[in-house]
Amino acid sequence: MAEPVRVRRLTDQEGQKLQQIVRRGSTSSVRYRRAMMLLASAGGNRVPVIAQLVQADEDTVRDVIHRFNEIGLACLNPRWAGGRPRLLTPDDEDFVIQTATTRPTKLGQPFTRWSIRKLAAYLRRVHGRVIRIGREALRCLLSRRGITFQRTKTWKESPDPDRDAKLDRIEQVLGRFPDRVFAFDEFGPLGIRPTAGSCWAKQGKPDRLPATYRRTHGVTYFHGCYSVGDDRLWGVNRRRKGTANTLAALKSIRAARPDGAPIYIILDNLSAHTGVDIRRWAKKNKVELCFTPTYASWANPIEAHFGPLRQFTLANSHHRSHPAQTRALHRYLRWRNANARHPDVIAAQRKERARIRSEKGVRWGGHARCPAA
């Protein structure tokens, strides 16, 4: 006659754990019932009595007891698969992810992006393998693997053949002669219109500005000059860009260093900056023009200072005329030059500098560095 099925002798820790589960209950009814089975068997109760106690089949009670004798208290947590078996292998999932992250045009499809419906339909008839997956299961798979629906971004690569040489020269003069380096650029166009911004207000009651549909004032351009060594920004508003206005700005920069020693001016290669008159004047007055590469005006040091200018004088403003707007710009410039190390100015400059260089990820626009291993 076969011996009755019974749990092995419990250790003190096992007995206390089972008693705790039975007395206090458990968030899982499965753990509670299995603990009752094991505790009842340890108390000498036979399988039919235990099955009646927990309202379970006798074979289920025997399976739990045998499982406990093999792996201990781990048997309280059954490993159920749940639902129908998976139809996709890990290789199939990898293929789905690879397909979802590949442009449809490269796979011979007449559209530029996948939708869930189009992707699921393509996977069902892809040549060489058939992957049957529903739209909801496909959406869950993509989410589980970290694939989300995102907006695409664009950028410009500089086609300038002297790109590296120009960036090296800018970096060189900034490192060796910071007290004699200046930057110049135009900021605009500046129109006369209410400009949205941000300010402190009660929740749900923002400060409102009127909208304009007829703008008859035209536009102006702020011709800005920046001294790297002195951290000083100045400039004037002009109706248009041009060689004459650029030359007047460069002369004001030369006047800031009247000692006659060479100075270096960083500016982009706009046609108004590269005229014969400007080059002739620069050569005569010991001025070296350091041009930024094409599509790389972010290398100009003045670009970071245009961000605070826009944030603190144009955003959240409603100037009635260009003279009023110009007076506001000059008031800010006087405050800014007197408080060049103000935390707000430094924070705004740092934010604008990060925005300008964010497309490349590194300082001078080189290829993104590989993350450290």
C-alpha positions as CSV (number, residue, x, y, z in Angstrom):
1,M,0.0,0.0,0.0
2,A,1.4,3.4,-1.0
3,E,2.2,5.9,1.7
4,P,-0.1,8.9,2.0
5,V,1.1,12.1,0.5
6,R,2.3,14.5,3.1
7,V,4.6,17.6,3.3
8,R,8.1,17.1,4.7
9,R,8.9,18.4,8.1
10,L,8.7,22.2,8.1
11,T,11.5,24.4,9.4
12,D,10.7,27.0,11.9
13,Q,10.8,29.8,9.3
14,E,8.5,27.9,6.9
15,G,6.0,27.1,9.7
16,Q,6.0,30.7,10.9
17,K,5.5,32.0,7.3
18,L,2.6,29.7,6.5
19,Q,1.0,30.5,9.8
20,Q,1.3,34.2,9.1
21,I,-0.3,33.9,5.7
22,V,-3.2,31.8,7.0
23,R,-3.8,34.1,10.0
24,R,-3.5,37.4,8.3
25,G,-4.7,36.5,4.9
26,S,-3.0,37.5,1.7
27,T,-3.6,39.7,-1.2
28,S,-3.6,36.6,-3.4
29,S,-6.2,34.0,-2.8
30,V,-4.0,31.4,-4.5
31,R,-1.2,32.0,-1.9
32,Y,-3.7,31.8,0.9
33,R,-5.3,28.5,-0.2
34,R,-1.9,26.9,-0.9
35,A,-0.7,27.9,2.5
36,M,-3.7,26.3,4.1
37,M,-3.0,23.1,2.2
38,L,0.6,22.9,3.4
39,L,-0.3,23.9,7.0
40,A,-3.1,21.3,7.1
41,S,-0.8,18.6,5.7
42,A,1.9,19.5,8.2
43,G,-0.8,19.1,11.0
44,G,-1.4,15.5,9.9
45,N,-4.5,15.9,7.8
46,R,-4.9,13.6,4.9
47,V,-5.4,14.7,1.3
48,P,-9.3,14.1,1.1
49,V,-9.8,16.2,4.3
50,I,-7.6,19.0,3.0
51,A,-9.4,19.0,-0.4
52,Q,-12.7,19.4,1.4
53,L,-11.3,22.1,3.6
54,V,-10.1,24.3,0.7
55,Q,-12.7,23.2,-1.8
56,A,-10.2,21.9,-4.3
57,D,-9.6,18.8,-6.2
58,E,-7.5,16.1,-4.5
59,D,-5.0,16.0,-7.4
60,T,-4.5,19.7,-7.0
61,V,-3.7,19.2,-3.3
62,R,-1.2,16.4,-4.1
63,D,0.5,18.6,-6.8
64,V,1.0,21.4,-4.3
65,I,2.4,19.1,-1.6
66,H,4.8,17.5,-4.1
67,R,5.9,20.9,-5.4
68,F,6.6,22.2,-1.8
69,N,8.7,19.1,-1.1
70,E,10.7,20.0,-4.2
71,I,11.2,23.8,-4.1
72,G,9.8,24.9,-0.7
73,L,7.8,28.1,-0.2
74,A,8.4,29.1,-3.8
75,C,5.4,26.9,-4.7
76,L,3.1,29.4,-3.2
77,N,3.6,31.6,-6.3
78,P,2.5,29.6,-9.4
79,R,4.1,30.5,-12.7
80,W,1.0,30.7,-14.9
81,A,1.5,31.7,-18.6
82,G,-2.0,33.2,-18.8
83,G,-3.9,33.5,-22.1
84,R,-3.1,31.9,-25.4
85,P,0.5,30.9,-26.2
86,R,2.7,33.5,-27.9
87,L,2.7,33.3,-31.7
88,L,5.7,35.4,-32.2
89,T,9.3,34.3,-31.6
90,P,12.0,36.7,-30.4
91,D,13.3,36.8,-33.9
92,D,9.8,37.7,-35.2
93,E,9.6,40.6,-32.6
94,D,13.0,41.8,-33.7
95,F,11.9,41.8,-37.3
96,V,8.8,43.8,-36.4
97,I,10.9,46.4,-34.7
98,Q,13.3,46.6,-37.6
99,T,10.4,47.0,-40.0
100,A,8.7,49.7,-37.9
101,T,11.9,51.8,-37.7
102,T,12.6,51.5,-41.5
103,R,11.1,54.1,-43.9
104,P,8.3,52.4,-45.9
105,T,9.7,53.8,-49.2
106,K,12.8,51.7,-48.7
107,L,10.6,48.6,-48.5
108,G,8.7,49.5,-51.7
109,Q,5.7,51.0,-50.1
110,P,4.0,54.1,-51.5
111,F,4.0,56.2,-48.3
112,T,6.5,58.0,-46.1
113,R,5.5,56.7,-42.6
114,W,3.8,53.7,-41.1
115,S,0.5,53.7,-39.3
116,I,-0.4,50.8,-37.0
117,R,-2.9,49.5,-39.6
118,K,-0.5,49.7,-42.6
119,L,2.3,48.1,-40.6
120,A,0.2,45.2,-39.5
121,A,-1.1,44.7,-43.0
122,Y,2.5,44.7,-44.4
123,L,3.7,42.2,-41.9
124,R,1.0,39.8,-42.9
125,R,2.2,39.7,-46.5
126,V,5.9,40.4,-46.3
127,H,7.9,38.2,-48.6
128,G,9.6,35.2,-47.0
129,R,7.8,35.2,-43.7
130,V,4.3,35.7,-42.4
131,I,3.8,37.5,-39.1
132,R,0.2,37.5,-37.9
133,I,-0.3,40.2,-35.2
134,G,-3.2,42.4,-34.4
135,R,-3.1,46.1,-34.2
136,E,-3.4,46.3,-30.4
137,A,-0.7,43.6,-29.9
138,L,1.5,45.5,-32.4
139,R,1.0,48.7,-30.4
140,C,1.9,47.0,-27.2
141,L,5.0,45.4,-28.7
142,L,6.2,48.7,-30.0
143,S,5.6,50.4,-26.6
144,R,7.3,47.5,-24.8
145,R,10.4,47.9,-27.0
146,G,10.6,51.6,-26.6
147,I,9.4,52.6,-30.1
148,T,7.1,55.7,-30.0
149,F,5.5,57.9,-32.6
150,Q,7.6,61.0,-32.8
151,R,7.9,64.1,-35.0
152,T,10.9,64.1,-37.4
153,K,13.5,66.9,-37.3
154,T,15.5,68.6,-39.9
155,W,19.0,70.1,-39.9
156,K,21.5,71.6,-42.4
157,E,24.9,70.3,-42.9
158,S,27.5,72.9,-43.9
159,P,28.7,72.5,-47.5
160,D,31.5,75.0,-46.9
161,P,34.8,73.3,-48.0
162,D,36.7,75.5,-45.5
163,R,34.4,74.7,-42.6
164,D,36.9,73.1,-40.3
165,A,39.6,75.8,-41.0
166,K,37.1,78.6,-40.3
167,L,36.0,77.0,-37.0
168,D,39.6,76.3,-36.0
169,R,40.4,80.0,-36.6
170,I,37.5,81.2,-34.5
171,E,38.4,78.9,-31.7
172,Q,42.0,80.0,-31.9
173,V,41.3,83.7,-31.6
174,L,38.8,83.2,-28.8
175,G,41.4,81.2,-26.9
176,R,44.4,83.4,-27.5
177,F,43.0,87.0,-27.9
178,P,39.7,87.2,-26.0
179,D,40.3,90.9,-25.2
180,R,40.5,91.8,-28.9
181,V,37.7,89.6,-30.2
182,F,34.4,91.1,-31.2
183,A,31.3,89.6,-32.8
184,F,28.7,91.2,-35.2
185,D,25.4,90.0,-36.5
186,E,21.9,91.3,-37.4
187,F,18.9,90.4,-35.2
188,G,15.5,90.5,-36.8
189,P,13.3,91.3,-38.6
190,L,11.6,93.2,-35.8
191,G,8.0,94.0,-36.5
192,I,5.5,96.1,-34.6
193,R,3.0,93.7,-33.1
194,P,2.0,92.3,-29.8
195,T,4.3,89.4,-29.0
196,A,3.3,86.6,-26.6
197,G,5.6,85.6,-23.8
198,S,5.3,84.5,-20.2
199,C,4.8,86.2,-16.9
200,W,3.5,85.4,-13.4
201,A,-0.2,85.4,-13.1
202,K,-3.0,83.7,-11.2
203,Q,-3.8,80.2,-12.4
204,G,-6.2,80.2,-15.3
205,K,-6.0,84.0,-15.7
206,P,-3.0,84.7,-18.0
207,D,-2.2,88.2,-19.0
208,R,-3.7,88.8,-22.5
209,L,-2.3,90.8,-25.4
210,P,-4.3,91.9,-28.5
211,A,-3.9,90.3,-31.8
212,T,-3.0,92.3,-34.9
213,Y,-3.8,91.5,-38.5
214,R,-2.7,94.7,-40.3
215,R,1.0,95.6,-39.8
216,T,1.8,98.8,-41.6
217,H,4.9,99.8,-39.7
218,G,7.4,97.6,-41.7
219,V,10.4,95.9,-40.0
220,T,13.8,96.9,-38.7
221,Y,17.0,94.9,-38.0
222,F,19.1,95.3,-34.8
223,H,22.7,95.5,-35.8
224,G,24.4,94.1,-32.8
225,C,28.1,94.3,-31.7
226,Y,29.5,92.2,-28.9
227,S,32.9,92.5,-27.1
228,V,34.0,89.1,-25.9
229,G,36.6,90.4,-23.5
230,D,34.4,93.1,-21.9
231,D,31.2,91.1,-22.2
232,R,29.5,94.3,-23.5
233,L,26.7,94.3,-26.1
234,W,25.6,97.4,-28.1
235,G,23.9,98.1,-31.4
236,V,21.4,100.2,-33.4
237,N,18.2,99.5,-35.3
238,R,18.2,99.9,-39.1
239,R,15.5,99.6,-41.7
240,R,17.4,97.1,-43.8
241,K,20.6,95.2,-44.0
242,G,23.3,96.4,-46.3
243,T,27.0,97.0,-46.8
244,A,26.8,100.6,-45.5
245,N,25.1,99.6,-42.3
246,T,27.5,96.8,-41.7
247,L,30.5,99.0,-42.3
248,A,29.2,101.6,-39.8
249,A,28.8,98.8,-37.2
250,L,32.4,97.6,-37.8
251,K,33.7,101.1,-37.5
252,S,32.0,101.4,-34.1
253,I,33.8,98.2,-33.1
254,R,37.1,99.5,-34.3
255,A,36.5,102.7,-32.2
256,A,36.1,100.5,-29.1
257,R,39.8,99.6,-29.5
258,P,41.4,102.9,-30.7
259,D,45.0,101.8,-29.9
260,G,45.5,100.7,-33.5
261,A,46.4,97.1,-32.5
262,P,44.8,94.3,-34.6
263,I,41.3,93.2,-33.7
264,Y,39.3,90.2,-34.8
265,I,35.6,90.3,-35.7
266,I,33.5,87.2,-36.0
267,L,30.6,87.4,-38.4
268,D,28.6,85.2,-40.8
269,N,29.2,85.2,-44.6
270,L,26.1,87.2,-45.5
271,S,26.6,89.1,-48.8
272,A,26.4,92.4,-46.9
273,H,29.4,91.4,-44.8
274,T,31.7,90.3,-47.6
275,G,31.8,93.3,-50.0
276,V,34.9,94.8,-51.5
277,D,34.5,98.0,-49.5
278,I,34.4,96.1,-46.2
279,R,37.4,94.0,-47.0
280,R,39.4,97.0,-48.1
281,W,38.5,98.9,-44.9
282,A,39.3,95.9,-42.7
283,K,42.8,95.5,-44.3
284,K,43.5,99.2,-43.9
285,N,42.5,99.3,-40.2
286,K,44.1,96.0,-39.0
287,V,40.8,94.2,-38.7
288,E,40.7,90.4,-39.4
289,L,37.3,89.2,-40.4
290,C,36.7,85.7,-39.1
291,F,33.7,84.3,-41.1
292,T,31.6,81.5,-39.8
293,P,31.0,78.6,-42.2
294,T,27.9,78.4,-44.3
295,Y,24.9,77.2,-42.2
296,A,27.0,77.5,-39.1
297,S,26.2,80.9,-37.7
298,W,25.8,79.3,-34.3
299,A,29.6,79.5,-34.0
300,N,29.2,83.3,-33.6
301,P,29.5,84.3,-29.9
302,I,26.8,87.0,-30.3
303,E,24.1,84.4,-31.1
304,A,23.8,83.4,-27.4
305,H,23.1,87.0,-26.4
306,F,20.3,87.5,-28.8
307,G,18.2,85.0,-26.8
308,P,18.0,87.1,-23.7
309,L,17.4,90.2,-25.9
310,R,14.3,88.5,-27.4
311,Q,13.2,87.1,-24.1
312,F,13.4,90.3,-22.0
313,T,12.5,93.0,-24.5
314,L,10.3,91.5,-27.3
315,A,8.5,88.6,-25.6
316,N,5.4,89.7,-23.7
317,S,5.6,93.2,-25.2
318,H,3.2,95.5,-27.1
319,H,5.3,98.3,-28.6
320,R,3.3,100.9,-30.5
321,S,6.1,102.0,-32.9
322,H,9.7,101.3,-33.9
323,P,11.1,104.2,-31.9
324,A,9.3,102.8,-28.8
325,Q,10.7,99.4,-29.5
326,T,14.2,100.8,-30.1
327,R,14.1,102.7,-26.7
328,A,13.1,99.5,-25.0
329,L,16.0,97.6,-26.6
330,H,18.5,100.3,-25.5
331,R,17.1,100.4,-22.0
332,Y,17.7,96.7,-21.8
333,L,21.2,97.0,-23.2
334,R,22.1,99.6,-20.6
335,W,20.8,97.4,-17.8
336,R,22.4,94.3,-19.3
337,N,25.9,95.9,-19.6
338,A,25.6,97.2,-16.0
339,N,24.6,93.8,-14.8
340,A,26.5,91.5,-17.2
341,R,26.9,88.8,-14.5
342,H,23.3,88.9,-13.4
343,P,22.0,85.3,-12.8
344,D,19.0,85.9,-15.1
345,V,21.3,87.0,-18.0
346,I,23.7,84.2,-17.5
347,A,20.9,81.6,-17.3
348,A,19.3,83.0,-20.5
349,Q,22.6,83.0,-22.3
350,R,23.3,79.4,-21.3
351,K,19.9,78.3,-22.4
352,E,20.2,80.0,-25.8
353,R,23.7,78.7,-26.3
354,A,22.5,75.1,-25.6
355,R,19.6,75.6,-28.0
356,I,21.9,76.9,-30.8
357,R,24.3,74.0,-30.4
358,S,21.7,71.2,-29.7
359,E,21.5,70.1,-33.3
360,K,25.1,68.9,-33.3
361,G,25.6,67.8,-29.7
362,V,29.2,68.9,-29.5
363,R,30.8,72.4,-29.4
364,W,31.8,73.0,-32.9
365,G,29.3,71.0,-34.7
366,G,31.3,67.8,-35.2
367,H,29.9,64.3,-35.2
368,A,28.2,63.3,-32.0
369,R,30.5,61.5,-29.6
370,C,29.8,57.8,-28.8
371,P,28.5,57.3,-25.2
372,A,31.1,56.0,-22.7
373,A,31.1,52.3,-22.3
